[in-house]
Amino acid sequence: MLDSYKIRKEFPMFTNKIKMQGHDLVFLDNASTTFKPKCVVDAINRYYEFETSNSHRGDYDLCYNADQKIAETRKLVAELINAKPEECIFTSGTTASINIVAYAYALNNLNKDDEILISLEEHASNTLPWFEISKKTGCRIKYVELDNEGRITLENVKKAISNKTKLIALAQVGNVLGYETDIKGIAKAAHEVGAVVSCDGAQSVPHMKVDVKDLDVDFLSFSAHKMCGPTGVGILYVKEEIMDKLDPVFVGGGNNVNFAPEANVNYLKGPEMFEAGTLNIEGIYGFNAALKFIKEIGIENITEYERNLRRYAVKRLIEVEGLTLYNETAEAGILTFNLKGVFAQDLGTYLNAKGIAVRTGQHCAKMLPIFLGTPATVRASIYFYTTKEEIDCLVETLKTGGNFLDAYFA
Amino acid sequence: MPISLSPQMMRQIIMDHYENPQYKKTPANKEAFETLHMASANCIDDINVYALVKDNIIKECYWDGVACTISTSSTDIMCGLVIGKSLEDAKYIIDQYNHMIHEEEFDESVLDESIVFVNTAKQAARIKCATIGWDALEDIICNHHHEK
């Protein structure tokens, strides 16, 4: 069993004993971003203090070392998701990754009346790119019906698939309700009709083993900062046979071999074709350290720990009078709720006043309220360093949440 | 209204305006009103503010939409405060309110019940909620002058 108390000693945000509103910080907004262990911060500093250089640019040792670090990080990413390094593109994050799928693949392969299948609970980043593609190509957006709990079931996906379906874009784990979707089954069904699957892995890859070969997805997007890495780095996995069919979205320095006055360009093949411009090298150094840190702990240990802690959190949260938990049976460490008579954001402010960081509102999934029947919710989300004591603190504070104006007057 | 108002009374005023807002409605003749839509990316707040201006006086002021306690209550109090005021006086009140919210010196004498938001800066993330309706009215006033 993973020792979260020991692990916390690796994180400056814990060892620096950060206070919020005079209270010890209880950070329960890990679905938004995660804390960084010292090794990640050190790796970033090392790049700037000892190893600064650009990549792909020079014949000197420092540049070679940067190239090696980028290649090593790509390999670590590939290992994590069971891909080949040449299938992994560095991006600025999940949003950029999904936009590349939209503009490098969907824009060129979808036509009028083709269908993109998404759901009402997708994050804005897995919705708006498809809206744009729909406007540009005339293809249609179709929604998988959610079941009573808000899950995306394979059965409902199969019902929604037609011979017009060309792309299915779904999160493996929803960022509001935290249900795990059967992406493997969906990919099989999609491929039977010739559709591709773009999987939003922002909430799954940091928390569970995600194997792109086993899932057989065509695209997988995720961010470093939700898995102890820096902000501004992400990954787009593209299945090898699809990679060759894509056109670059951004072009310029670093993504071409040569070009001539007649506008003939030889672009690099593989991920580098999509990495025009200077990469976020400090971010990749930090991500490298984060990937090693997670590997050392073991992704399966992380899943087990979080799922146990989630069960504990559910048991405790349902003690709170007037609390509606919207995702009691979900798998992921995301707990979404409201307290009777208290508007979500007012509760969030109250928790802030007690040192507890949660997310409130719609969590970027701005169509989900249609399903939930409430305009806003409070979301507490855990990671492998979250402790039972922090859950207890949340629960005990929620029990006095009716006095939410204490945030201003106490 | 003195700033020495007890915290208990302040809470009561906020809750009264939240639970029973007096000016929360879309006027039937909304075309006659100057309207501004305001929405926040961070909070749920998504409101319209309506002002009926005649002869430089705010004759009527309403708001409608989805909003949290702080924005509901602060916008509702604002509506009551500016009705019957000239645009210049209303602008003065808005300025004083903003000074208060940002913990600067302010003229308490014109703020009446809106003084209950004096502690908003304690929860900096909510300043936007406490000012969203006020910002809308300020824009309406500025646009009104501009149109003239």
Interface residues (C-beta under 8 A of the other chain):
Chain A: Q21 F343 A344 Q345 D346 T349 N352 A353 G361 Q362 P375 A376 F404 L405 A407 Y408 F409
Chain B: P7 M10 R11 I14 M15 N42 C43 I44 V66 C68 T69 I70 N119 T120 K122 Q123 A125 R126 C129
